[in-house]
Amino acid sequence: MNDTKPQTASGKVLFHFAMSLDGFVAGVDHDMGWMAGTDRPGLQDEYVRTTGAVLGGRDGYDALPGARPYSSDWDGPVFVLTHHPEDATPADGITFLNCDVAEAVRIGLEAAGGKNLEVFSPTIGRQLLDLGLIDEIDLHIMPVMLGQGIRLYDNPGSEPIYLHHVGQSDPTATVNVRYRPI
């Protein structure tokens, strides 16, 4: 299997998502049920060990209020970036931020304590990519096509962002995947 090496906890800003083959990171209304039964063994443990803090957006939080990444296996700080923290539903371990994305990253990295800050918001991730503040994009392509939902990267009219495939002998080579419908 052609796969990346395990994630390391090195203080990176990590744009991290499971993604459908057609580019969606969540279904309609932030539905995540499509991911059931598609996990790689040991993957969650890898991220529990390497994640120091999480930065997410208000839309995702409101769709799943109080939800925490990686179930109860991870207990680090979660920051939710919002323009209206005063009307957010509070939850243990959740801090609502009303600042620009660069400041949110600074706060998140400090809280991560040398581990990675995971960005769990396509909108915030796009803004951080535009500012050059994403260190890595870590995608887990799931064998499903959703057809609709929330895209990983949606930025009409923007210039392409070219990427370097980490850990490969040719970092600009195309990644080939092959599936058959079930």
C-alpha positions as CSV (number, residue, x, y, z in Angstrom):
1,M,0.0,0.0,0.0
2,N,1.3,3.4,-0.9
3,D,0.8,5.4,2.2
4,T,2.4,8.2,4.1
5,K,4.6,7.7,7.2
6,P,2.9,8.1,10.5
7,Q,2.2,11.7,11.5
8,T,4.7,13.3,13.9
9,A,3.9,15.8,16.7
10,S,6.2,18.6,15.7
11,G,4.2,21.7,16.2
12,K,2.8,21.9,12.6
13,V,-0.4,23.6,11.5
14,L,-2.1,20.6,9.9
15,F,-5.1,20.9,7.6
16,H,-6.5,17.4,8.4
17,F,-9.5,15.7,6.9
18,A,-11.1,12.5,5.8
19,M,-12.4,13.2,2.3
20,S,-14.7,11.5,-0.1
21,L,-13.2,10.7,-3.5
22,D,-15.2,13.6,-5.0
23,G,-13.7,16.2,-2.6
24,F,-16.2,16.5,0.3
25,V,-15.2,16.5,3.9
26,A,-18.7,16.5,5.3
27,G,-22.1,15.7,3.9
28,V,-25.1,18.0,3.8
29,D,-25.5,19.8,7.2
30,H,-22.1,18.6,8.3
31,D,-23.2,14.9,8.3
32,M,-20.3,12.6,9.1
33,G,-22.1,9.3,8.9
34,W,-20.6,8.4,5.6
35,M,-17.3,7.7,7.3
36,A,-18.5,4.7,9.2
37,G,-16.6,1.6,8.4
38,T,-13.9,3.3,6.4
39,D,-11.2,3.8,9.0
40,R,-7.6,2.5,8.6
41,P,-6.5,0.5,11.8
42,G,-4.4,2.6,14.1
43,L,-5.1,5.9,12.3
44,Q,-7.0,7.5,15.2
45,D,-4.4,6.5,17.7
46,E,-1.7,8.2,15.5
47,Y,-3.6,11.5,15.7
48,V,-4.5,11.2,19.4
49,R,-0.7,11.0,20.1
50,T,0.3,13.9,17.8
51,T,-2.5,16.5,18.2
52,G,-2.1,19.2,20.8
53,A,-5.0,21.4,19.9
54,V,-7.8,21.7,17.3
55,L,-9.0,24.8,15.5
56,G,-12.5,24.6,14.0
57,G,-15.2,26.9,12.7
58,R,-18.6,27.8,14.0
59,D,-20.7,26.1,11.3
60,G,-19.2,22.7,12.1
61,Y,-19.5,23.3,15.9
62,D,-23.1,24.4,15.6
63,A,-23.9,21.2,13.6
64,L,-22.3,19.0,16.2
65,P,-22.3,21.1,19.5
66,G,-19.9,19.9,22.1
67,A,-18.6,17.1,19.8
68,R,-14.9,16.4,20.3
69,P,-12.5,15.0,17.7
70,Y,-11.3,11.4,18.2
71,S,-14.2,10.6,20.6
72,S,-13.1,10.5,24.3
73,D,-9.6,9.3,23.4
74,W,-8.3,12.8,23.0
75,D,-8.7,15.6,25.6
76,G,-6.8,18.6,24.4
77,P,-8.2,22.1,23.9
78,V,-10.6,22.9,21.0
79,F,-10.8,26.4,19.7
80,V,-13.8,27.5,17.7
81,L,-13.4,30.7,15.6
82,T,-16.6,32.7,15.4
83,H,-17.7,36.3,14.9
84,H,-20.4,35.8,17.6
85,P,-19.0,34.0,20.6
86,E,-21.7,35.5,22.8
87,D,-24.4,33.3,21.4
88,A,-22.4,30.0,21.1
89,T,-23.4,27.0,23.2
90,P,-20.7,26.4,25.7
91,A,-19.1,23.0,26.3
92,D,-16.2,21.7,28.4
93,G,-12.8,22.1,26.7
94,I,-14.1,24.5,24.0
95,T,-12.9,28.0,23.8
96,F,-14.6,30.5,21.4
97,L,-12.3,32.9,19.7
98,N,-13.3,36.2,17.9
99,C,-10.0,37.2,16.2
100,D,-8.4,36.9,12.8
101,V,-7.2,33.5,11.6
102,A,-3.5,34.2,12.1
103,E,-4.1,35.1,15.8
104,A,-6.3,31.9,16.2
105,V,-3.3,29.9,14.9
106,R,-0.9,31.6,17.3
107,I,-3.3,30.8,20.2
108,G,-3.8,27.2,19.0
109,L,-0.1,26.5,18.5
110,E,0.7,27.9,22.0
111,A,-2.0,25.7,23.5
112,A,-0.7,22.6,21.5
113,G,2.5,22.6,23.5
114,G,4.8,21.5,20.7
115,K,2.3,19.1,19.2
116,N,0.3,19.8,16.1
117,L,-2.6,22.2,15.7
118,E,-5.2,20.5,13.6
119,V,-7.4,22.7,11.5
120,F,-10.9,21.1,11.1
121,S,-12.6,23.8,9.0
122,P,-12.5,24.1,5.2
123,T,-13.1,27.8,5.4
124,I,-10.4,28.5,8.0
125,G,-8.1,26.1,6.1
126,R,-8.6,28.1,2.9
127,Q,-7.8,31.4,4.7
128,L,-4.7,29.9,6.2
129,L,-3.6,28.6,2.9
130,D,-4.0,32.1,1.4
131,L,-1.8,33.4,4.3
132,G,0.8,30.7,3.9
133,L,0.1,29.4,7.5
134,I,-0.6,25.7,6.7
135,D,2.4,23.4,7.1
136,E,0.8,20.3,5.8
137,I,-2.4,19.0,4.3
138,D,-3.2,15.5,5.5
139,L,-6.0,13.8,3.7
140,H,-7.5,10.4,4.0
141,I,-9.4,9.6,0.8
142,M,-12.4,7.5,1.7
143,P,-13.8,5.0,-0.9
144,V,-17.1,6.9,-1.2
145,M,-18.5,9.6,-3.5
146,L,-21.1,11.9,-1.8
147,G,-22.1,14.2,-4.7
148,Q,-22.9,17.1,-2.3
149,G,-21.9,18.5,1.0
150,I,-19.0,20.6,2.2
151,R,-15.9,20.7,0.0
152,L,-12.4,20.6,1.3
153,Y,-11.4,23.6,-0.8
154,D,-13.8,25.9,-2.4
155,N,-12.3,29.2,-3.7
156,P,-13.8,30.2,-7.0
157,G,-11.7,32.6,-9.1
158,S,-8.5,31.9,-7.1
159,E,-5.2,30.8,-8.5
160,P,-4.3,27.1,-8.2
161,I,-2.3,26.1,-5.2
162,Y,0.4,23.6,-6.2
163,L,1.4,21.0,-3.6
164,H,4.4,19.0,-2.8
165,H,3.6,15.3,-2.1
166,V,5.4,14.6,1.2
167,G,7.6,11.5,1.4
168,Q,7.6,10.5,-2.2
169,S,10.6,10.2,-4.5
170,D,8.9,12.5,-7.0
171,P,7.0,15.1,-4.9
172,T,5.1,16.5,-8.0
173,A,3.9,13.1,-9.3
174,T,0.3,12.4,-9.7
175,V,-1.3,10.1,-7.1
176,N,-3.2,7.3,-8.7
177,V,-6.1,5.6,-7.0
178,R,-8.3,2.9,-8.4
179,Y,-11.7,1.8,-7.1
180,R,-14.6,-0.3,-8.3
181,P,-18.2,0.5,-7.3
182,I,-19.7,-1.9,-4.8
